[in-house]
Amino acid sequence: MNIKTIASIAGVSVATVSKIINNYPDISEETRQRVLKIMEETGYRPSSSAKTLATKKSNLVGVVFAGKLNVDFSHPFFVEVINAFKKQIGLLGYDLLFFSNEKFLDRGEDYLARSKYFQVDGCIIIAGDEVERSVFDLDASPIPCIGVDIELTGPSSCYIMSDNRKISSKVVEHFYMNGYRDMGFIGIERPSLVMQQREEAFYSSLKQFSIDSRPEWKAYSKGYAAEEGYEASKQMIAQGQLPRAVFAVTDLLAFGAMRAFKEAGLRVPEDIAIVGCDDIEACRYTDPPLTTVKQDTDKIGRLAAMVLFDLMNKQMENQCIKVEPELVVRESCGALDIAGV
């Protein structure tokens, strides 16, 4: 049983049956009820392909974790963003299709070709390291795309991220207001746009308060994991004299730093203060609980869904949408006693 058979039994065109399947209003109620009754009697259920052919919409959104060294479900920030996105885009009537990037590049395939093959209505692209050329081919295509932490410039694209410059300026201001003048930085060895913005803003904020930076108070991890933050912090420790406060560009790196400093016999925050970024759930349970800058993952995910929906309906033009971060003060950064200094 297929759409042609239903049309033949009802004595109408295939186009009429398609319109009824997809709830078009320009069909008489008599014809609609006759076709629906035949569908019920025959047990016919319209396939997604039948709906796609009729509306040129699949109601599918592709999910791309960009990058050869990609950040994926192992990173709490992106998990929370995708969960919020999934809920909101689901309310708008869309399902998600996750693209794998493990082997397809070796076969000469790309995201654009697969997006066309599966007839996705749009894509959400999550930033990672060493982003593949095919990601930007997808961005340059007419397929609507929303980027998270990745700059997209395509004709049907937008991107969304936290205001990363404000993240760093809030951290430096918090250190300064609590008496800290010797500040260090733990970043990423292969910085993405997001990490570059955080690093640049950190050092420009130091200058704003007439604070000098020292090269030995800067360390870079090879990746995003806590273990890599631990190794980067050991490099800083090996330099000798340490700063009194350290900003790690992600919470996971801050977790690794806390472990490294404690192993070196330092107390947090009495000997060295630490601030992270993301405000993942584990921050509440470290010892001491981690002061951090909250990225509003729920808002980022829901906004991404709404913007992509507008892009798919040609109601949005290319732009960057920034979400305001929030400093969350806990015990890893106490106030110094600077009275009389």
Helices and strands as residue ranges (DSSP letters): H 3-10, H 14-21, H 29-42, H 48-55, E 60-65, H 76-91, E 95-98, G 104-107, H 111-117, E 122-126, H 133-140, E 145-148, E 157-162, H 164-177, E 183-188, H 193-208, G 215-217, E 218-221, H 226-238, E 245-248, H 251-263, E 273-278, G 281-285, E 291-294, H 297-312, E 320-323, E 326-328
